[in-house]
């Protein structure tokens, strides 16, 4: 399925907002790299949809703030053998 860059950026942003997803999850969903999703969201999206950008930025900022907690939990599970 060939999407324009704007369509891909908009679809990734909507997916992140609706699912409270990470950049990694959006990249996996749309079969693109994390750097592509990040570039779409941080650079391209504000040019054509500032409102959507502000919404997705709030989700990504929350994910960034919680990142160290998820990493710690993953390490704990790894060493507990779960």
C-alpha positions in Angstrom: 0.0 0.0 0.0 1.7 3.2 -1.2 0.9 6.2 1.0 2.1 9.7 0.6 4.4 10.9 3.3 1.7 13.1 4.7 -0.8 10.2 4.9 1.8 8.0 6.6 2.6 10.7 9.1 -1.1 11.4 9.8 -1.8 7.6 10.2 1.2 7.1 12.5 0.1 10.1 14.6 -3.5 8.8 14.9 -2.3 5.3 15.8 0.0 6.7 18.5 -2.8 8.9 20.0 -5.6 6.2 19.8 -3.4 3.4 21.2 -1.2 5.4 23.5 1.6 3.7 21.5 5.3 4.2 21.4 7.4 5.2 18.3 8.6 1.6 18.2 5.0 0.2 18.2 4.0 2.6 15.4 7.1 1.6 13.4 6.2 -2.1 13.7 2.5 -1.4 12.8 3.4 0.5 9.7 6.5 -1.5 8.7 8.8 1.4 8.7 11.9 2.3 10.8 11.7 4.1 14.1 13.7 7.0 12.6 11.1 7.3 9.8 8.2 7.5 12.3 10.2 10.0 14.4 11.0 12.1 11.4 7.3 12.0 10.2 6.0 13.0 13.7 8.6 15.6 14.7 9.4 17.3 11.4 6.8 16.7 8.8 3.5 16.6 10.8 3.8 20.1 12.3 4.0 21.5 8.8 0.6 20.3 7.7 -1.3 19.5 10.9 -0.2 21.5 14.0 -3.2 20.4 16.1 -2.5 16.7 15.5 1.2 17.3 16.2 0.4 18.8 19.6 -1.8 15.8 20.5 0.8 13.2 19.5 3.6 15.2 21.2 1.7 15.0 24.5 1.6 11.2 24.2 5.2 10.9 23.2 6.3 13.2 26.0 4.4 11.0 28.5 6.0 7.9 27.0 9.4 9.5 27.3 8.8 10.3 30.9 7.8 6.7 31.7 10.6 5.1 29.6 13.0 4.5 32.5 10.2 2.7 34.4 9.5 0.3 31.6 13.2 -0.4 31.2 13.6 -1.1 34.9 10.6 -3.5 34.8 12.0 -5.3 31.7 15.3 -5.8 33.5 13.6 -7.1 36.6 11.6 -9.6 34.5 14.8 -10.7 32.7 16.7 -11.5 35.9 13.7 -13.1 37.6 13.3 -15.4 34.6 9.8 -14.4 33.7 
